[in-house]
Amino acid sequence: MDLIVPSLKLVADGLTSLAASDYPADKYEEFQAIAEGLVQAKATGFLYEVAVERSKARDTYNHVTRVLVAGGLTPSGKQWLKEDAEYEEKRAARAVAKAAKQSVEKQPIEKQPEILQLKPAFMGVGIDLKALWRRYFTKRGGNA
């Protein structure tokens, strides 16, 4: 079904005929994909009428050489495009939300400053009593 959506978008934009000669040689595979998407869209009921001319040459046997689209999109084809556009909008919104969430999660959590500090000092040498207390009890297994 991934070939159908780009092909339907071209028809919705007014495409009525498509020929391999309109595409440069390096875009031949892109033309074939669009043409097969149009054939699939017709088989699915998204287009009213699609006429396909295929190659009889040995090198490109059964490749599409020309496609004619008549009647445009059926109501189900229009609905399909509308639902695809809504899906893409939701997917883009989810991607933006996910990126925002990841950027918030990556920010480091700031440690709150301690209100009370116990650091007595004598002749320039000090000791942090709270840090000593925490270290002593974490080494002893946290028994208070």
Buried (B, 14 or more C-beta within 10 A) or exposed (E): EEBBBEBBBBBEEEBEEBBBEEBEEEEEEEBBBBBBBBBBBBEBEBBBEBEBEEBEEEEBEEBBBBBBBEEBBBEEBBEBBEEBEEEEEEEEEEEEEEEEEEEEEEEEEEEEEEEEEEEEEEEEEEEEEEEEEEEEEEEEEEEE
